[in-house]
């Protein structure tokens, strides 16, 4: 199993956000997570991505448990096994498009220039490699973020509202690419979205409500 969350519980003060959440994801699967604003979707995704601690339960990524890892171990998991795509893009403003795309793959020591070239071509970024994030449209920045997440061929891709800052047409085009490229790379995709229409495109869908998951 690529990603396995077992009975995850998370509270902030007296407020329970996740109340015994379990889910699993394997390579090649796509899973959409929906829920109302404030339901804990992003918190769950961040826990799955070794970005946020949990109170009880266990998270396994490629069979490796997160609960026994310190900050360095979690950072290694993120570097080697996870591609992250955020709503706010989170590109590095001082790096051009080419360097932003290659950034995580180089950190992980898995830069594949042929694969990166294919990504750049498919993402329609060939004419923008020397530009900086501030010179790009929102849709172009999200394409760069997808390229960065996939350049190192991570087994697990996590996307947090990847079209939240885009208009519908641009968002649809970005999602077309995200689904296509994760399938090409053989990754598993867990996506948080507020859109039932986008969620319906995933192979599986789960809804988070009152801290628990339903089909």
N, C-alpha and C positions, 0 to 999 in steps of 0.2 A: 504494500500500500504506500502510495506516494505521500499523502497527507492523512493523518488520523488524529482527530480531536476527540478526547474521551472525557465526558462528564465535566466540561469546563464551567467553572463558576467564577464570577467576577463582580465585585461590588465597589462602589465609590461611596464611602461613608455608610449611611444607612440604606442607600439605594442599590438594589440588586439589578445589575445590568444583564448578566448571563446566569441562568439558573439550571445548570446541568446540561449544557449543550454538547452534543456529539454529532460529528459528521466525518465522512471520509471521501477521498478523491484519489483517483489513480491516473497514471499517464494516459493522455489521449482523451480524458473526460473534460467536459465543460459544465460548470455548476454556477448558477446565478443565485445570489442571496438578496432577497427583497425584505422590506419592512418599513414601517413609518419612520419619519425623522426622529432621531433620538432613541431608536429601538435597540441600538448597540451593534448595528451592522459593521460599522467601521472598526469598533473595538474588537469584534470577533475576527475581522480580517487582519488587524494589527497583531493580535495574539497568534494567529496562524502564520504570520510572517516574522515571528520572533522579534517584534518591535515593542511589544507591551507585555508585562507580566500578568499572570492569572493567579487567582487565589488558590483554587484546588483543581484537580483533574490532571490531565496529561496531554501534551501535544507531541506527536512523532512525525518527523519529516524524513522520508527515506529510511524509516525504522529507527532514527536517532531521537531520543527523548530530549525535550528542551528543559525539563525541570531540573536536571542536574548540571546545566551549563551556566557559566558566568557570562559576563558581558562579552568577553573575547570569543567564547564558544558560540554565542548567539550571532555575533558579527560574522563569524566564519560560515555559519549556516546560511545567513542572508547572502553573503558574497558568492558562495559556491552553488547554492541550490534554488535560489528564489529570484525571480524577476518581478520588480514592483512597479506598478503604474498608478500614479496618483491623479486625483482630479485637478490639482494645482500644477501639474506637470513636473515641478521640482527639478528643472534643468539647471545646470551650473552656468550662471550668466557670463563668466569669464572665459568659457570654452565655446568654440564654434560647434556647429552641428556635427561635423565628423568626430571631434573629440568627445562630445557628449555621448554619441552613440557607442563609441568604443570604450567609454570610461569603466563600466562595471566588468566587461569582458577582460580588460587588461588587468584590473585588480585581481580577478579570479585566475589569471594566467591561462585564459581560454580564448584568446582572440583568434578568430578564424576569418582571415581576410576575404576568402571566397564567399563565405556565408554572409559576412557583413556587407559585401558588395551587392549580393542578391537582395538583402533586406533594404538597402538604400534605394535600389532600383524599384523594388516593389512598393516602397513607401513614397515614391515620387519625390525624393529628396536630392537627387543627383545634382541639380542646379543650385542647391542651397548649402552645400557642405562647408563653405567658408563663411557663412553668415552666423550671427550670434542670436541667441533666443529672442532678444528684444526686437530683432528685425523680422521675426516670423509672425504669421497669424496664429490664432489659437489652435486651429486644426493642424497646422504644420508643427507647432510645438508638441502636440499630442502624438503626432507621428514620430517625432524624434524620441519622445519618451517610450513609445512602443519599441522602436529600434534599440534603444539602450537596454530595455528589459530583456529583449530576446537575443541580443548579439552574442551573449555567452552560452546560448542554448541551455538555459536553466530547466530543470525538470518541472518546476512549479512556477506558475505565473499568477500573481495576485493583482487584481485591478479594482481600485476604489473609486466608484462613480467616474469611469474613464471618459464619459461624454457629458459630464455635468456642466462644464463651461462652454459647451459647443451648441450651435444651432442644430436642428434635427437632421438636416441633410448632411452636414459635416460629420455629425455624430454617427450617422448610419454608415458613412464611408469609412470612418475610423474603425467602427466595430467589424465591418466586413474584413478589413485588413487584420484586425486582432484575431478574429476567429480563424481566418485563413492561415496566418503565420504561426499561430500556436499549433494548429493541426500539422503544418509542414514540419515544425520542429519536434513534434511528438510530445509536447508539454501538456501538463494538466492545468486547467484554467479555473480559478475561483474568482468570480466577479460580483462586486456589490453594485446594485443599481436600484434606483427608485422607480424605474420604468418597467411596467409589466410587459410592454411590447418588446423591449430589449431582452428581458429575462426569458421570454418565450422562445428566443433563439438558442438558448443554451440546451444542452442535452438533459440536464436536470435542474429543478428549481426548488428552493427551500425558502420559507417565509419565517422571519424572526418576529415574535410578538410576545410581550411580557416575559422576555428572557428565555423563551423556549422556541424550538424550531418545529414547523409543521410543513407538510408537503404542499 
